[in-house]
């Protein structure tokens, strides 16, 4: 069994595939490794190029997804088939330098479970349009998640399998894997890595993805604080709605008693009725979410905790 599994999600990178594997083999020459390359429904000849490499190197293992499911799904597929205790994720566009992988492994020997790459010198000439939004987004994610990293978007990361094996990834959540690992009790750090502008093709990312990142951030915050007690989230929103309803009724009655305005002369009764309905619905949603949470755990014999170690058991 290899000591290291390198997982490479690939989408429309036919021109860079052969050079990527050449660089990986050179960088990992001193390691006992396997490379798990996942073709995420590429529309170009990426799969053909991947097969050419695999036909001459048994350390290269391929997964071909039926269609484009996204980078998170491709990474998840690679994780499921990894055979080693240490996993390294790396992009296929050559922006990540394979020569940085040994540096991640050295840092991991200091007792860390996750070592993340930090592309410190990225976007030097695009400060306002790319670097500043990136700095703001990473700072916001660190603040909300409680995991202090400078570069969540860098795919180049090393993980111990025992902290990532129970992480289930959906949507576009791959950038938050260190957060999930921290929740599993993992020790997370980062080191500066090289950044190389892509040599071929065009980026599959753009500024439009920022809103997706923000929505994913809201989701992971919910999963962190309210996954095991959803009634507190929905019930809190319901109680807040009831407070707004009572305030609206109180102000409307005050206007009526003082003769300033009749009920039909102000929108307050309508606002009160609306927030009463919203409050009831929120509490009912909280009850349903509690039932779903219990079904999730009990139907699969799962528990809302993880055990670090056991003695005499």
C-alpha positions as CSV (number, residue, x, y, z in Angstrom):
1,X,0.0,0.0,0.0
2,X,1.4,3.4,-0.9
3,X,2.3,6.0,1.7
4,X,0.9,8.9,-0.3
5,X,-2.2,9.4,-2.6
6,X,-2.2,12.4,-4.9
7,X,-5.7,13.3,-6.1
8,X,-6.0,15.4,-9.3
9,X,-9.4,16.6,-10.5
10,X,-9.2,17.2,-14.3
11,X,-11.6,19.2,-16.5
12,X,-10.6,20.3,-20.0
13,X,-6.9,20.3,-19.4
14,X,-5.7,18.1,-22.3
15,X,-2.7,20.3,-23.1
16,X,-1.3,20.2,-19.6
17,X,-2.0,16.6,-18.6
18,X,1.2,15.0,-19.8
19,X,3.4,17.8,-18.4
20,X,1.5,17.6,-15.1
21,X,2.2,13.9,-14.6
22,X,5.8,14.4,-15.6
23,X,6.2,17.1,-13.0
24,X,4.4,14.9,-10.4
25,X,6.6,11.9,-11.0
26,X,9.7,14.1,-10.7
27,X,8.6,15.7,-7.5
28,X,7.5,12.4,-5.9
29,X,10.5,10.3,-7.0
30,X,11.5,9.7,-3.3
31,X,8.0,8.8,-2.2
32,X,5.9,5.6,-2.3
33,X,2.9,7.1,-4.0
34,X,-0.2,6.7,-6.2
35,X,-1.8,9.3,-8.4
36,X,-5.6,9.2,-8.6
37,X,-6.7,11.4,-11.5
38,X,-10.4,12.1,-11.9
39,X,-11.8,13.2,-15.3
40,X,-14.7,15.4,-14.4
41,X,-16.6,15.1,-17.7
42,X,-14.0,16.9,-19.8
43,X,-15.2,17.9,-23.3
44,X,-11.8,17.9,-24.8
45,X,-9.3,15.0,-25.2
46,X,-8.2,15.1,-21.5
47,X,-9.4,11.5,-20.9
48,X,-7.4,10.2,-23.9
49,X,-4.3,11.9,-22.6
50,X,-4.9,10.5,-19.1
51,X,-5.2,7.0,-20.6
52,X,-1.9,7.4,-22.4
53,X,-0.1,8.2,-19.2
54,X,-1.8,5.4,-17.2
55,X,-0.9,2.9,-19.9
56,X,2.8,3.4,-19.1
57,X,2.6,4.0,-15.4
58,X,0.8,1.7,-13.0
59,X,1.0,4.2,-10.2
60,X,-1.5,6.4,-12.1
61,X,-5.0,5.4,-11.5
62,X,-7.9,6.9,-13.4
63,X,-11.6,7.6,-12.6
64,X,-13.8,8.8,-15.4
65,X,-17.1,10.5,-14.3
66,X,-20.1,10.3,-16.6
67,X,-20.5,14.0,-16.8
68,X,-19.2,17.2,-15.3
69,X,-20.2,17.1,-11.7
70,X,-17.9,19.9,-10.5
71,X,-14.5,20.0,-8.7
72,X,-15.9,19.0,-5.3
73,X,-17.5,15.8,-6.6
74,X,-14.3,14.9,-8.5
75,X,-12.2,15.4,-5.3
76,X,-14.7,13.4,-3.4
77,X,-14.5,10.5,-5.8
78,X,-10.7,10.5,-5.6
79,X,-10.8,10.5,-1.8
80,X,-13.1,7.5,-1.8
81,X,-10.6,5.4,-3.8
82,X,-7.4,6.6,-2.1
83,X,-5.4,3.8,-0.5
84,X,-2.8,5.7,1.6
85,X,-3.0,7.4,5.0
86,X,-1.9,10.8,3.6
87,X,-3.8,12.5,0.8
88,X,-2.6,15.5,-1.3
89,X,-5.0,17.4,-3.5
90,X,-3.6,19.4,-6.4
91,X,-5.1,21.3,-9.4
92,X,-4.4,20.0,-13.0
93,X,-3.8,23.4,-14.6
94,X,-0.1,23.7,-13.4
95,X,-0.9,26.7,-11.3
96,X,0.1,24.5,-8.3
97,X,3.8,23.4,-8.3
98,X,4.2,19.7,-7.6
99,X,7.6,20.4,-6.1
100,X,5.8,21.9,-3.1
101,X,4.2,18.6,-2.2
102,X,7.4,17.4,-0.2
103,X,7.2,20.6,1.7
104,X,3.6,19.9,2.7
105,X,4.7,16.4,3.9
106,X,7.6,17.8,5.9
107,X,5.3,20.2,7.7
108,X,2.8,17.5,8.4
109,X,5.5,15.6,10.3
110,X,5.4,18.3,12.9
111,X,2.1,16.9,14.1
112,X,-0.4,18.6,11.8
113,X,-3.4,16.8,10.2
114,X,-4.0,19.3,7.5
115,X,-1.4,21.5,5.7
116,X,-2.8,24.0,3.3
117,X,-1.0,25.8,0.5
118,X,-0.9,29.6,0.6
119,X,-0.3,31.3,-2.8
120,X,1.1,34.4,-1.2
121,X,2.2,36.1,-4.5
122,X,-1.0,35.6,-6.5
123,X,-2.8,38.5,-8.2
124,X,0.2,40.9,-7.8
125,X,-0.9,42.9,-10.8
126,X,-4.7,42.7,-10.2
127,X,-4.9,44.1,-6.7
128,X,-8.3,45.8,-6.9
129,X,-10.1,43.4,-9.2
130,X,-8.8,40.0,-7.8
131,X,-6.4,40.3,-4.8
132,X,-8.5,42.6,-2.7
133,X,-11.7,40.6,-3.1
134,X,-9.7,37.4,-2.4
135,X,-8.2,38.9,0.8
136,X,-11.7,40.0,2.0
137,X,-13.3,36.7,1.2
138,X,-10.6,34.7,3.0
139,X,-10.6,37.0,6.0
140,X,-14.4,36.6,6.2
141,X,-14.3,32.8,5.9
142,X,-11.6,32.6,8.6
143,X,-13.7,34.9,10.9
144,X,-16.9,32.9,10.5
145,X,-15.4,29.4,10.4
146,X,-12.8,29.9,13.2
147,X,-10.1,28.4,11.0
148,X,-7.3,30.9,10.2
149,X,-6.1,30.5,6.6
150,X,-5.0,33.0,4.0
151,X,-5.9,31.0,0.9
152,X,-9.0,28.8,1.0
153,X,-9.1,28.7,-2.8
154,X,-5.7,26.9,-3.1
155,X,-6.4,23.3,-4.0
156,X,-2.9,22.2,-3.0
157,X,-3.4,20.7,0.5
158,X,-2.2,17.6,2.4
159,X,-4.5,15.7,4.7
160,X,-4.3,12.8,7.0
161,X,-6.9,10.3,5.9
162,X,-8.4,9.8,9.3
163,X,-9.6,13.4,9.5
164,X,-11.0,13.6,6.0
165,X,-12.5,10.1,5.6
166,X,-15.7,11.0,7.3
167,X,-16.2,14.3,5.5
168,X,-19.0,14.3,3.0
169,X,-18.6,16.9,0.3
170,X,-21.5,18.3,-1.8
171,X,-22.0,21.3,-4.0
172,X,-18.9,23.5,-4.2
173,X,-17.6,22.8,-0.7
174,X,-14.1,21.7,-1.5
175,X,-12.5,25.0,-0.5
176,X,-13.9,24.4,3.0
177,X,-12.4,20.9,3.5
178,X,-10.0,22.3,6.2
179,X,-12.9,23.6,8.1
180,X,-14.7,20.3,8.1
181,X,-11.4,18.6,9.1
182,X,-11.0,21.0,12.0
183,X,-14.5,20.1,13.2
184,X,-13.3,16.4,13.2
185,X,-10.6,17.5,15.6
186,X,-7.8,17.9,13.1
187,X,-4.9,20.3,13.6
188,X,-4.7,22.7,10.7
189,X,-1.9,25.0,9.4
190,X,-0.6,26.5,6.1
191,X,2.7,27.2,4.4
192,X,3.5,29.5,1.4
193,X,3.7,27.7,-1.9
194,X,4.6,28.7,-5.4
195,X,2.1,30.1,-7.8
196,X,2.5,29.7,-11.6
197,X,0.1,31.4,-14.1
198,X,-1.6,28.7,-16.1
199,X,0.2,27.8,-19.3
200,X,-2.7,26.4,-21.3
201,X,-6.4,27.0,-21.7
202,X,-8.5,29.4,-19.6
203,X,-9.6,29.5,-16.0
204,X,-12.8,27.8,-15.1
205,X,-13.4,30.3,-12.4
206,X,-14.5,33.9,-12.4
207,X,-15.6,36.7,-10.1
208,X,-19.2,35.4,-10.5
209,X,-18.4,32.6,-8.1
210,X,-18.1,34.9,-5.2
211,X,-21.8,34.8,-4.4
212,X,-21.6,31.0,-4.4
213,X,-18.8,31.1,-1.9
214,X,-20.8,33.4,0.3
215,X,-23.8,31.1,0.2
216,X,-21.6,28.1,0.9
217,X,-20.2,30.0,3.9
218,X,-23.7,30.6,5.3
219,X,-24.3,26.8,4.9
220,X,-21.2,25.7,6.7
221,X,-21.9,28.2,9.5
222,X,-25.3,26.7,9.9
223,X,-23.8,23.2,9.9
224,X,-21.3,24.2,12.5
225,X,-23.7,25.9,15.0
226,X,-27.1,24.3,14.3
227,X,-26.6,20.9,12.6
228,X,-27.4,19.2,15.9
229,X,-30.0,21.7,17.2
230,X,-31.8,23.2,14.2
231,X,-34.8,24.2,16.4
232,X,-32.5,26.9,17.9
233,X,-32.0,28.5,14.5
234,X,-35.5,28.3,13.2
235,X,-37.1,28.8,16.6
236,X,-34.9,31.9,17.2
237,X,-36.1,33.3,13.9
238,X,-39.7,32.5,14.8
239,X,-39.4,34.2,18.2
240,X,-37.8,37.3,16.5
241,X,-40.8,37.4,14.2
242,X,-43.2,37.2,17.1
243,X,-41.4,40.1,18.8
244,X,-41.8,42.2,15.6
245,X,-45.5,41.2,15.5
246,X,-46.1,42.3,19.1
247,X,-44.3,45.6,18.5
248,X,-46.4,46.2,15.4
249,X,-49.6,45.5,17.3
250,X,-48.5,47.6,20.3
251,X,-47.7,50.6,18.1
252,X,-51.0,50.2,16.1
253,X,-53.0,50.1,19.4
254,X,-51.1,53.1,20.7
255,X,-52.0,55.1,17.5
256,X,-55.6,54.0,17.9
257,X,-55.9,54.9,21.6
258,X,-54.3,58.3,21.2
259,X,-56.4,59.1,18.2
260,X,-53.5,59.6,15.8
261,X,-54.4,56.9,13.3
262,X,-57.0,54.2,12.8
263,X,-56.0,50.6,12.1
264,X,-56.9,51.0,8.4
265,X,-54.7,54.1,8.1
266,X,-51.4,52.3,8.9
267,X,-49.8,49.1,7.5
268,X,-48.9,47.9,11.1
269,X,-51.8,45.4,11.3
270,X,-50.7,43.8,8.0
271,X,-47.1,43.7,9.2
272,X,-48.2,42.1,12.4
273,X,-50.2,39.4,10.6
274,X,-47.4,38.7,8.2
275,X,-44.8,38.3,11.0
276,X,-47.2,36.1,13.0
277,X,-47.5,33.7,10.1
278,X,-43.7,33.8,9.5
279,X,-43.1,33.1,13.2
280,X,-45.4,30.1,13.2
281,X,-43.8,28.7,10.0
282,X,-40.3,29.1,11.4
283,X,-41.1,27.2,14.5
284,X,-42.8,24.4,12.5
285,X,-39.7,24.3,10.2
286,X,-37.5,23.9,13.3
287,X,-39.6,21.0,14.5
288,X,-39.4,19.3,11.1
289,X,-35.6,20.0,11.0
290,X,-35.2,18.3,14.4
291,X,-37.1,15.3,13.1
292,X,-35.0,15.1,10.0
293,X,-31.8,15.4,12.1
294,X,-32.8,12.6,14.3
295,X,-33.8,10.5,11.3
296,X,-30.4,11.2,9.7
297,X,-28.5,9.9,12.7
298,X,-30.8,7.1,13.9
299,X,-31.5,5.5,10.4
300,X,-27.7,5.2,9.8
301,X,-26.8,4.4,13.4
302,X,-24.6,7.5,13.5
303,X,-23.8,9.7,16.5
304,X,-23.4,13.5,16.8
305,X,-19.8,13.1,18.0
306,X,-16.4,11.6,17.0
307,X,-14.0,9.7,19.2
308,X,-10.3,10.6,19.2
309,X,-9.0,7.5,20.9
310,X,-10.1,4.7,23.2
311,X,-8.3,2.7,25.9
312,X,-9.2,-0.8,26.9
313,X,-12.2,-0.9,24.6
